[in-house]
């Protein structure tokens, strides 16, 4: 059955309207502000997850431990250098 020209034109207009709405939505989604807002929302949702919170807490503890070890090693090294300098000073005094 052949389609009437008016039906074809209505289909074309409906398709144009749908395409225009889709393009408007894509343009709105691709705005930098909207992309940032979506990213913030996604990160906030992830941070609410108890598993993620536990992993981040563990990571924080590990980093704090590594910093503590580094500080203690540095102090020991400084003390060792001071002791060597003291011993050398005593040796030259003899």
C-alpha positions as CSV (number, residue, x, y, z in Angstrom):
1,X,0.0,0.0,0.0
2,X,1.4,3.3,-1.0
3,X,1.8,6.0,1.6
4,X,0.2,9.4,1.3
5,X,2.5,12.3,0.9
6,X,1.0,13.9,4.0
7,X,2.0,10.8,6.1
8,X,5.5,11.0,4.8
9,X,5.8,14.7,5.7
10,X,4.5,14.0,9.2
11,X,7.0,11.2,9.6
12,X,9.8,13.5,8.5
13,X,8.7,16.3,10.8
14,X,8.4,13.9,13.8
15,X,11.9,12.5,13.0
16,X,13.3,16.0,12.8
17,X,11.8,16.9,16.1
18,X,13.2,13.7,17.7
19,X,16.6,14.4,16.1
20,X,16.6,18.0,17.4
21,X,15.7,16.8,20.9
22,X,18.5,14.3,20.8
23,X,21.0,16.9,19.6
24,X,19.9,19.3,22.3
25,X,20.3,16.6,25.0
26,X,23.8,15.7,23.6
27,X,24.8,19.4,23.6
28,X,23.6,19.8,27.2
29,X,25.4,16.6,28.4
30,X,28.7,17.7,26.7
31,X,28.9,21.1,28.4
32,X,32.0,21.2,30.7
33,X,30.0,22.3,33.7
34,X,27.6,19.3,33.3
35,X,30.5,16.9,32.8
36,X,32.1,18.2,36.0
37,X,28.9,17.9,37.9
38,X,28.4,14.3,36.6
39,X,31.9,13.4,37.7
40,X,31.4,15.0,41.1
41,X,28.2,13.1,41.6
42,X,29.9,9.8,40.5
43,X,32.8,10.3,42.9
44,X,30.5,11.2,45.8
45,X,28.5,8.0,45.2
46,X,31.7,5.9,45.1
47,X,32.9,7.5,48.3
48,X,29.7,6.6,50.0
49,X,30.4,2.9,49.4
50,X,31.6,1.2,52.6
51,X,34.1,-1.0,50.7
52,X,35.7,2.0,49.1
53,X,35.9,3.7,52.4
54,X,37.7,0.7,53.9
55,X,40.2,0.6,51.1
56,X,40.9,4.3,51.4
57,X,41.3,4.0,55.2
58,X,43.7,1.1,54.7
59,X,45.7,3.1,52.1
60,X,45.8,6.1,54.5
61,X,47.2,3.9,57.3
62,X,49.8,2.4,54.9
63,X,50.9,5.8,53.8
64,X,51.1,7.1,57.4
65,X,53.2,4.0,58.3
66,X,55.6,4.6,55.4
67,X,56.0,8.2,56.4
68,X,56.7,7.2,60.0
69,X,59.3,4.6,59.0
70,X,61.0,7.2,56.7
71,X,61.1,9.8,59.5
72,X,62.5,7.3,62.0
73,X,65.2,6.1,59.5
74,X,66.2,9.7,58.8
75,X,66.5,10.4,62.5
76,X,68.6,7.3,63.0
77,X,70.8,8.3,60.1
78,X,71.4,11.8,61.5
79,X,72.2,10.3,64.9
80,X,74.7,7.9,63.3
81,X,76.3,10.7,61.4
82,X,76.6,12.8,64.5
83,X,78.2,9.8,66.4
84,X,80.7,9.2,63.5
85,X,81.6,12.9,63.6
86,X,82.1,12.8,67.3
87,X,84.3,9.7,67.1
88,X,86.3,11.3,64.3
89,X,86.7,14.5,66.4
90,X,87.9,12.4,69.3
91,X,90.4,10.6,67.1
92,X,91.9,13.8,65.7
93,X,92.3,15.2,69.2
94,X,94.6,12.3,70.2
